[in-house]
Amino acid sequence: MALRKILFLDGGEARLRRVSKPVTEYNIRLSELLDDLYETLKKADGLGLAAPQVGILKRAAVVIDAETGKRYELINPVVVAADGEVAADEGCLSIPGLYEKTKRPERVKVRTNLRDGGVAEYEGAGMLARAFCHEIDHLDGVLFIDRVKEQKMSETAKNNARK
């Protein structure tokens, strides 16, 4: 296992905003990437880390449940169900020091591949649901600040419509 260098928005934005390619080979290289992501995440004291954040444009990420410490590996993940909405402070290892209220689903169900190519579904609520969504956004080249901007623009439009 090796620690990977996390890309920051300042200097790495072009790579962070690219859409990741699906994982098609389930081999030792994928296992090493997932292990490296997990070690890098632990060292950075975060809850989630996606491959694009370390310069690898593959649809792979790891998440740690803040409450239980359980580790989740997301390979080609897709949100198959979402319920509720909650706004809470959110940050990102690629944008250190910035935290903004961001709306995310309260509960999600995610379908993902496993490192051996099998399929699993994970359900998460609260912070875990937020982390799943945040990391999947990274795989699509979306940063949480984009969500904040969209929400502020939407709120402004609603306020202007009321006038």
C-alpha positions in Angstrom: 0.0 0.0 0.0 1.1 3.5 -0.8 0.0 7.0 0.1 -1.2 8.9 -2.9 -0.9 12.7 -3.4 -4.4 14.3 -3.2 -5.0 16.9 -6.0 -6.3 20.3 -4.8 -8.7 22.5 -6.6 -5.9 25.1 -6.9 -3.7 23.5 -9.5 -5.7 20.3 -10.1 -9.1 21.6 -11.1 -8.9 20.5 -14.8 -8.3 16.9 -13.6 -10.9 17.0 -10.8 -13.6 18.1 -13.3 -13.1 15.3 -15.7 -15.6 12.4 -15.9 -14.1 9.1 -14.8 -14.1 6.0 -16.9 -15.8 2.8 -15.8 -13.7 0.1 -14.2 -13.6 -2.9 -16.5 -10.8 -4.9 -15.1 -11.0 -6.5 -11.7 -7.4 -7.3 -10.9 -4.5 -6.6 -8.5 -4.1 -3.1 -9.9 -7.7 -2.2 -8.8 -7.1 -3.8 -5.4 -3.9 -1.8 -4.9 -5.7 1.4 -6.0 -8.5 0.8 -3.4 -6.0 0.0 -0.7 -4.0 3.1 -1.5 -7.2 5.2 -1.5 -8.1 3.9 1.9 -4.6 4.5 3.4 -4.5 8.0 1.9 -8.0 8.7 3.3 -7.0 7.6 6.8 -3.8 9.7 6.7 -5.8 12.7 5.6 -8.5 12.1 8.3 -11.4 12.2 5.8 -14.6 10.3 5.3 -14.3 9.6 1.5 -11.8 9.7 -1.3 -12.3 9.1 -5.0 -9.7 8.0 -7.6 -9.9 11.3 -9.5 -8.7 13.1 -6.4 -5.4 11.2 -6.7 -5.2 11.7 -10.5 -6.7 8.3 -11.5 -9.8 8.8 -13.8 -11.5 5.5 -12.8 -14.9 5.1 -11.2 -13.6 4.0 -7.9 -13.8 5.5 -4.4 -13.7 4.6 -0.7 -15.9 5.8 2.1 -15.6 5.3 5.9 -18.8 5.4 8.0 -18.2 8.1 10.6 -20.3 6.3 13.2 -19.2 2.7 12.8 -15.8 3.0 11.1 -17.0 0.5 8.4 -15.2 0.8 5.1 -17.1 0.9 1.8 -15.6 0.4 -1.6 -17.5 2.0 -4.5 -16.6 0.7 -8.0 -18.8 2.0 -10.8 -21.4 3.1 -8.2 -24.9 4.2 -9.1 -27.5 5.8 -6.7 -30.6 3.6 -7.3 -32.8 5.2 -4.7 -32.8 8.5 -2.7 -35.2 9.9 -0.1 -35.5 13.1 1.8 -33.2 16.1 1.7 -31.0 17.7 4.4 -28.6 20.6 4.3 -25.5 20.3 6.3 -21.9 21.5 6.3 -19.8 19.7 3.8 -16.1 19.8 3.0 -13.7 18.1 0.6 -10.1 16.9 0.9 -9.4 18.6 -2.5 -10.6 21.9 -1.1 -9.1 22.1 2.4 -10.6 24.5 4.9 -13.8 25.2 3.0 -17.1 24.1 4.5 -20.5 25.1 3.1 -24.1 24.0 3.7 -24.9 21.6 0.9 -28.2 19.8 0.3 -28.0 16.1 -0.1 -30.5 13.2 0.2 -31.1 12.0 3.7 -31.1 8.4 2.6 -29.6 6.6 -0.4 -29.2 3.2 -1.8 -26.1 2.6 -3.9 -25.4 -0.3 -6.3 -21.7 -0.9 -6.8 -19.3 -3.5 -8.0 -17.0 -5.3 -5.6 -13.3 -5.7 -6.2 -13.9 -9.2 -7.5 -16.5 -7.9 -10.0 -19.5 -9.0 -7.9 -22.3 -6.6 -7.2 -23.5 -5.2 -3.8 -26.0 -2.6 -2.6 -25.3 -0.3 0.3 -27.8 1.8 2.1 -26.8 4.9 3.9 -28.5 7.7 5.9 -27.2 11.0 7.2 -23.5 11.5 6.9 -23.0 8.1 5.2 -25.5 9.0 2.5 -23.8 12.4 2.1 -20.4 10.7 1.7 -21.7 8.3 -0.9 -23.2 11.1 -3.0 -20.1 13.3 -2.6 -17.7 10.6 -3.9 -20.0 9.7 -6.7 -20.1 13.3 -7.7 -16.3 13.3 -7.9 -16.5 10.4 -10.4 -18.7 12.6 -12.5 -16.4 15.6 -12.3 -18.7 17.5 -9.9 -17.4 19.2 -6.8 -19.5 20.1 -3.8 -19.0 23.8 -4.5 -20.9 23.3 -7.7 -23.9 22.0 -5.7 -23.6 25.0 -3.4 -23.5 27.4 -6.3 -26.6 25.7 -7.9 -28.5 25.9 -4.6 -27.7 29.6 -4.1 -28.7 30.4 -7.7 -32.0 28.4 -7.2 -32.7 30.3 -3.9 -32.0 33.6 -5.6 -34.3 32.8 -8.5 -37.1 31.8 -6.0 -36.6 35.0 -4.0 -36.7 37.1 -7.2 -39.9 35.3 -8.4 -41.6 36.2 -5.1 -40.9 40.0 -5.6 
